[in-house]
Amino acid sequence: MRYLSLMYLFFSGLLLSSCGQEPMIAGNNQAYQKMTFSWEGPALAEDKATFLNYKMEMRFTDPDGNSINVPGYFAADGNAGETSAESGNIWRAHLLPLKAGKWEYEVSFLEGGNIALASGNSEGTSLAFDGQKEISQ
C-alpha cells in the first residue's frame, strides 16, 4: 500500500509539472503600459546554438479580436543587465497594449535545428510552456 501511495505522488507530480506553468507578469492591461511576460524554461547559455535552435513567439489578441505576433527572447537569469549573467532559464516577451481590457495570449516555444531562421513552427519540438493559452487580467 505504501508503494502505491508513493507511485501515486510521483506520477501526480509529473502530471502537474507537464501541465505548464503560469508566467510572471509585470505590468497591467492599461493602454500604453508595458507588460512583461516571463517563464522558466530550459537552462542555457548565451551562445549561437541557443539563438538558432530555440524559438519563442506569442500571439496576443486584443479585446476587439485583433491579433499581433510578438517574438520572445532568452533573458538569461532575467536580470542580466544588472548581473551580467550569460546563462539562465528565463524566457520573456513584452506587450504594449494599445487598448485597455482583457487580452488573450498563446505561446509558441519550440526547439529544433535552426528553427529561429525557419518560417512557421511545424519543424520544432514543443518545450515547457508551449501552447499555453490564457486571458491576461
Secondary structure, DSSP 8 states (H G I E B T S, - for coil): -HHHHHHHHHHHHHHHHHT----EEES-SSTT--EEEEEEEEEEESSHHHHHHEEEEEEEE-TTS-EEEEE-EE-TTTTHHHH--SEEEEEEEEE--SS-S-EEEEEEEEE-TTGGGSSSSTTSEE-TTTT-EEEE-
